[in-house]
Each structure stands twice: as C-alpha cells, then as structure tokens.
Amino acid sequence: METKSANEKIEYTLKRGMRKTILLRVTPECKVEVLAPRRISQEFIDGFVQSKREWIEKCLEKKAELARQRAAYRMDTLFFLGKEYPVRPGKEQEVLFDGSCFRVPNGEMEERRALVKAWYRQQGAEILKKRVQIWAEKMNTEYASVKITDARTRWGSCSGKNQLNFSWRLLFASGRAVDSVVIHELAHTMVHAHSAEFWEIVARYCPEYQQIQEELKALSEKLSVWGWSQ
C-alpha cells in the first residue's frame, strides 16, 4: 500500500485483523506498518497514514541514523556493571574478563555477539542471584526463583507467583542501577501493583530510584545504538 502527499508517497504494509483501533508503527528495518480492523475502509486508512506523515518521517530518520551507527559499531569496548572496558582479541573460543579488559575471539560480528551474550548471561546468573538474596533479606521478603532472560524491553519482571526475571542486558548498567531493579522486583513480591504503597517501598530502600530510571533509559538508548537490543 502507499499513500501520497504533496511531496512524496509513503509506502506501508497493511495488516487487517480482529482489532478495534488502528496501530501505526515503524519497524527497526525502517518499514511502515499499519494494523487495522477489517471494517475500516482503505480510504480512511490512507488518510490516517497521510495525517501522520511528519511523525513517520521523523521515525524513519531516527531509525535510519540508528542503523548507520549500529553498522559502524565495532565492539571496541564493553560496559560491565557501569564501567567501560576495552575489548582485545582473544585466543580462546570464549569471552574472558580479567578486571581490566575483555578478551573476545575474532570472527564475524554476530558470532562475537553470541559469545558476549553467553558470558553476560552466565555472569547475570551469579551476580543477580546474589544481589536478590542480599536485598530480600534486607527487605524481609521472599521470592520463588531467579531467572536470567533475553527480555529486550524490560530490565526485570515479577510473576504472580513471585518468580523474578532479569534481562542479561542489565549487567551493562551500574551496580546501583542493578540494585534498583532488584529492589523494584522484590517490592512486587509484597505489592504487585504500581500503587502508592509499592513506590513507598521502593523509595524506602532506593531513595534515588527516579534518577536511576533516567540512567537506565539513557542506557537503553545506547544499547539500541550498539545493536544489543536486537
């Protein structure tokens, strides 16, 4: 599908389904997609896309720039618990870290990424389980289990059965940010909703949580640029 403006046309993919509203989105591949109810006419959808032209162009420009930056990324450094370390060629077919630098074997970027990801997941299993145990004792609460996941949009989550999940990407963040996310999820073992009572618990154990939320937001944007959100 395509819709035309005075200056150019906007091409998009239309997917109809059992929806009540129209959803317009721009994919990481810089493709425009429209999800729409079956009953809405093509003319209405064209007009809707046309009305969002300025927003679409800004999104496409931003995502194209991210794609350029991602293509230029060479993994010269890696962040671990908030600190940046140089990456040097490694002889072993695994990632090694000696406290001053990372050793990552040469090869295709995706192969190197896979090795780095495996290393972070392993570290996450050790570090996060330990931090959860420490903070659970301080907060006098209990949890069912701790799992390291590949979640891209959430640093952590807590299930209805108090199972705690953390993204391995959290290990890029500072120690205080890691603790903040741990405190947040442990607070959910006591109050599952984001109510006033919940935020009081979080603030009691992490008074600077709002500042840390901004820190994590900035880190999320960097991870996207570096291609670690894929």
N, C-alpha and C positions, 0 to 999 in steps of 0.2 A: 504494500500500500504506500501511497505518497500523498502529501497534501502540499499545495503550492502557496507561497506568499508572494508579495510584490517583487521580492528579490531572488528568492530561491525556493526549492522544494525540499520538504522534509520527508525522507523515506522512513517507513516504520513497519514493523511486523505486528499484525493484529491477531490476537487470540481471543476467541469468544468462549464463554463458559457459563456455569451457574453462579454468576456474580450479581451483586446488587448495585455496585458502583464501578466507575472506570478507574483503572490504575495506569498511570503513565510512568515509565522508568527508562533509564539509560543504563545499559549493561557495561561491565568492565571492558568489553570489546568494542565500546562506542557504538552500539546498536540501540535504536529506539524501539521500545516495545510498548504495546497498548493491550491491556487485558480489559475486556468489556463484556457486559451482559449480552445475551443473544438478541434481546428485544430492541436494542438501541440501533438506530439507522446508521448507515455508512456516512451519510451527510453530516449527522450530528458528531460522529467520531472525528471526521476530517476537521470540522470546525473547532472541536475541542483541542486537537493537536495544534492547529493553527494558533489558537489563543495562548498556547504555552511555548510558542516559538522562542521567545527570549530566554526562558528558563532552560529549554532544550539546548540552545546554542551554548549557554554558559556551562552546562553539564558536559557537553561534548568537548568543549575547550579544556575544561579541567581534567577530564579523564584522558584526553589525548596527551596533555602535559605529564600526567602521572605515568602514562605508558612510555613516554620518552625517558623520563627519569628512571623508570624501572629497567628499561633496556640498557641504560648507562651504568646501572648498579653492578659492581664487580666483586662485592663481598670482601672489600679490603679490611673492614673492621666488623666486629660483632659486639653487641651490648649484652652484658650479663649482670643481672641484679643492679642495673642502673649505671654501670661503668662500661666505658668503651675500651675494647682491646683490639690490637692488630691481629690480622689473620695471615699466617705464613704457611707455605707449602708443607704438607706432612707426608711422611713415607708410609705410615700405616694406613690401612683402608678403614679408618675410623677417625673421629674427631677427638683430639687431645687438648687439654687445657691445663697449663701449669701455673696459673695465677697471674701471669704477665702477658700471655698471648695464646691464641688458638692455633692449632695445627690442623689444617684441613687438606686432604689429598687433592691434587689437581684432577681435572676432568671436566665433563660437561656441567654447566651451572645447575641443572636440575638434579644431577647426581650428587653434587656437593650440598645442595639444599636438603636433600633427603637425609644425608648423613648428619648435617647440623640439626635438623629437626629431631632425629632419633636421639641425639645427645641431649638436647633440651628436654625431651620427654623423660629421659632417664633421670636427669637432674631434678626435674619437677617432681617426680615420684618421691625422691628422697627429701628434698627441701620443703616442699609444700606439706607433706605428711607430718614433718617435724614441726613446722610452724602452726599447723592446725592443732596438733596435740598441745603445744605450749599455750596457745590462745584459748583453747577450750577449757583448760584448767583455770586460767585467769578469769574467764567469763563464767565459770561454773556451769557449763552446758555440755551436752552430749551430742554426738553425731554418729551416723551409721557407718560411713565409709568415705574414703577419699579417692577420686579417680582423676587422672590426667587425660584431657580430651583434646580434640583438634578444633574446638569451637573458634570461629572467626570473629563473631560479633559480641561475644560475652567473655569477660575475664573469668567469671565464675558463676556458679548457679547452685541452688539447693533444692532438692526434690521434696515432695510432700512427705517422704519417708526419711528426711534428713540425710540424704546421700549428697555429699559435696563434690562438685565437679569444678576443675580449674583448667583453663587453656594453657598449654605449654608455652604460649607466647607471653604469658605473664612473667616469665623468667627474664625477659628483656627489661622489665621495669625495676625501679629502685627497691631496696629492701623495705622501706616504709610503705611503698605502694603495694607491695606483695602482702604485707601485714594488713593493710587497709582492706584489701579484697577478702582476705581470710576472715577478718573481723566482720565484714559485711555479710558473708555467707553464714558464719556461725550465729550472727544475730537472727538470721532467718530460722535457725533451729528453735528459737524462742518465739519469734513473731514472724509469720510467713508473709504478711502483707507489708507494703511500704507505708506503714502508718506512722503517726507521730511517735508512738511508743517505740517502734522499730528504730527510727532515726535517733531517738534519745539514747538507745543502747549503743548504736554505732558511735555517736559523739562522745559517749562516756569513755570508750576505750580508744577512740581515734578522733580527737578534737579537730584535727586538721583535715578531715576526710574530704571536705569540699575542695580544698586546694589540690589534694591528691587526685580528685576526679578530673580536674583540669590537666594535671600531669599525664594521666592515663589517656585522656582524649588526644593530647599532643602526640603521645607515643603511638597511638592507634593510627594517626595520620602518617607518621614516619614509617610504620610497618607496611602500610599500603604502598608508599613510595618505593620501599626496598623490596617489595614483592613478597613479603612474608604473610600477607593476608589472603593469599591465594589458596 
